[in-house]
Amino acid sequence: MEIEVVLAALAEPTRRRIMEALKDQPLAVGDLVTELGISQPTVSKHLKVLREAELVQMTAQGQRRIYSIQPEPLRSLLLWGEQFFPPSEPAEPTTVAALAATADYEPDSSALPAAAHQLGRSVGRGLEQVTGRAQEILERFPRFGRRR
């Protein structure tokens, strides 16, 4: 998926709220309506844009449509966004593999949850910075990404 399509999809605050609602678990359209407090047609309209940008996927369960996040476009967006940040000092190891590679590593049952939590925070901050910057760019070009 092209970065421009992903940025255009994430430029809308309602779509970002939908993504945030889906980050912990897949949800049905009705659950999103209740959680976000917006109408079903509005939620469906935004889900269509997110689906076309391949940011979410839909699975049918009877008459219910369950949506979940597709992480690949977000990974591509983060990789693309890294070029806009100055190189920094090497970060603390955030994965269990990186921790295991350090000389003073001792296996610990709490290492995985701590590393996963740190990695999640790092990815969340990176996504927040990239989408914030994308929003700034898109606000400068009000017609960017809109269909005529």
C-alpha positions as CSV (number, residue, x, y, z in Angstrom):
1,M,0.0,0.0,0.0
2,E,1.2,3.5,-0.8
3,I,2.3,5.7,2.1
4,E,0.1,8.5,0.8
5,V,-3.0,6.3,1.0
6,V,-2.2,5.3,4.6
7,L,-1.4,8.9,5.6
8,A,-4.7,10.1,4.0
9,A,-6.6,7.5,5.9
10,L,-5.0,8.3,9.2
11,A,-5.4,12.1,8.7
12,E,-9.0,11.9,9.8
13,P,-9.4,12.1,13.6
14,T,-12.4,9.7,13.6
15,R,-10.4,7.1,11.8
16,R,-7.6,7.4,14.3
17,R,-10.1,6.9,17.1
18,I,-11.4,3.8,15.4
19,M,-7.8,2.5,15.1
20,E,-7.3,3.2,18.8
21,A,-10.5,1.3,19.7
22,L,-9.3,-1.7,17.7
23,K,-5.7,-1.8,19.0
24,D,-6.5,-4.2,21.9
25,Q,-9.1,-6.5,20.3
26,P,-11.2,-7.0,17.1
27,L,-14.6,-5.3,17.4
28,A,-17.9,-5.5,15.6
29,V,-19.3,-2.4,13.9
30,G,-22.0,-2.1,16.7
31,D,-19.4,-2.2,19.4
32,L,-17.5,0.6,17.7
33,V,-20.7,2.7,17.4
34,T,-21.2,2.2,21.2
35,E,-17.6,2.8,22.2
36,L,-17.1,5.9,20.0
37,G,-20.6,7.4,20.4
38,I,-21.0,8.1,16.6
39,S,-23.6,6.8,14.2
40,Q,-23.4,3.4,12.4
41,P,-23.3,5.0,8.9
42,T,-20.4,7.2,10.0
43,V,-18.5,4.3,11.5
44,S,-19.1,2.2,8.4
45,K,-17.9,5.0,6.1
46,H,-14.7,5.4,8.0
47,L,-14.1,1.6,8.2
48,K,-14.4,1.5,4.4
49,V,-11.6,4.0,4.0
50,L,-9.5,2.1,6.6
51,R,-10.2,-1.1,4.8
52,E,-9.3,0.3,1.4
53,A,-6.0,1.6,2.9
54,E,-5.5,-2.0,4.2
55,L,-5.2,-0.7,7.8
56,V,-8.1,-3.0,9.0
57,Q,-9.5,-6.2,7.8
58,M,-13.1,-7.5,8.1
59,T,-14.2,-11.0,8.9
60,A,-17.9,-12.0,8.8
61,Q,-19.4,-13.9,11.7
62,G,-23.0,-14.5,10.6
63,Q,-24.5,-11.1,10.1
64,R,-21.8,-9.4,12.2
65,R,-18.8,-7.8,10.7
66,I,-15.7,-8.0,12.9
67,Y,-12.8,-5.5,12.3
68,S,-9.2,-5.9,13.3
69,I,-6.0,-4.0,12.7
70,Q,-3.6,-5.0,9.9
71,P,-0.1,-4.0,11.2
72,E,1.8,-4.1,7.9
73,P,0.8,-0.7,6.5
74,L,1.7,0.8,10.0
75,R,5.1,-0.8,9.9
76,S,5.7,0.6,6.4
77,L,4.6,4.0,7.7
78,L,7.0,3.9,10.6
79,L,9.9,2.8,8.5
80,W,9.2,5.6,6.0
81,G,8.9,8.1,8.9
82,E,12.2,7.2,10.5
83,Q,14.0,9.1,7.8
84,F,12.7,12.4,9.2
85,F,14.2,11.9,12.7
86,P,17.8,12.6,13.4
87,P,20.0,9.7,14.3
88,S,20.1,9.2,18.0
89,E,22.2,7.3,20.4
90,P,21.6,3.5,20.5
91,A,18.4,2.8,22.4
92,E,18.1,0.4,25.3
93,P,17.5,-3.1,24.2
94,T,13.7,-3.5,23.9
95,T,13.3,-7.1,22.7
96,V,14.1,-10.3,24.5
97,A,16.5,-11.2,21.8
98,A,18.3,-7.9,22.2
99,L,18.3,-8.4,25.9
100,A,19.7,-11.9,25.6
101,A,22.6,-10.6,23.4
102,T,23.8,-8.4,26.2
103,A,26.6,-9.8,28.3
104,D,24.9,-9.2,31.6
105,Y,21.5,-10.8,30.7
106,E,20.1,-13.2,33.1
107,P,16.9,-15.1,32.1
108,D,14.0,-13.7,34.1
109,S,10.3,-14.5,33.7
110,S,9.5,-10.7,33.8
111,A,11.8,-9.9,30.9
112,L,9.3,-10.7,28.2
113,P,6.4,-8.5,29.6
114,A,8.8,-5.6,30.3
115,A,10.4,-5.8,26.9
116,A,7.0,-6.1,25.2
117,H,5.7,-3.2,27.1
118,Q,8.7,-1.0,26.3
119,L,8.5,-2.0,22.6
120,G,4.8,-1.2,22.5
121,R,5.5,2.2,24.0
122,S,8.2,2.9,21.5
123,V,6.0,1.9,18.6
124,G,3.1,3.9,20.0
125,R,5.3,7.0,20.4
126,G,6.7,6.6,16.9
127,L,3.3,6.2,15.3
128,E,2.0,9.2,17.3
129,Q,4.9,11.3,16.0
130,V,4.5,10.2,12.4
131,T,0.7,10.6,12.3
132,G,1.1,14.0,14.1
133,R,3.6,15.1,11.5
134,A,1.4,13.7,8.7
135,Q,-1.6,15.7,10.1
136,E,0.5,18.9,10.0
137,I,1.5,18.2,6.4
138,L,-2.1,17.4,5.3
139,E,-3.4,20.5,7.0
140,R,-1.1,22.5,4.8
141,F,-2.6,20.9,1.7
142,P,-6.3,20.7,2.5
143,R,-7.3,18.9,-0.7
144,F,-4.6,16.2,-0.3
145,G,-6.1,12.7,-0.4
146,R,-9.7,13.9,-1.0
147,R,-11.7,12.6,-3.9
148,R,-13.5,14.9,-6.2
